[in-house]
């Protein structure tokens, strides 16, 4: 494939991702070995996320109209993580990975078409994932329901005991 043709296809792919992705996290991969980058790709791919090294000029062309702030962070080696679902999980995976290998750092992100600074992405990486939040909501809703069921079953049990006691008393009386 010719270089120009490849660039055209890549630009179109980046524009499409810019439109369809829920999250595009940009990170500096400087210092990561090929093996570390492959490990990161594998971890993210297993969860359904895309990792791609991108040319800054192509990324600028693809997103500068929609997210003009992106231009300022596209300096040096840049790779992206693309998610079409959960916005938090891929960011958490990269944050944990970069902490473990002590290399790589976020540059910024685009979430639902909105620019997020490096600090905002770091804060996002500390949030529970969507699945964890759902579990917390279910727990918060289910907890009181279990309490109500316990109270109502206790009332019913006491009613049965009382009715049994009345029945036994009447049988003894006669």
Secondary structure, DSSP 8 states (H G I E B T S, - for coil): --HHHHHHHHHHHHHHHHHH-SEEEEEE-TT--HHHHHHHHHHHHHTT-EEEEE-HHHHHHHHTTT-TTHHHH--SSEEEEEESS-SSHHHHHHHHHHHHHT--EEEEEEETTEEEEHHHHHHHHTS--HHHHHHHHHHHHHHHHHHHHHHHHHHHHHHHHHHHHHHHHHHHH-
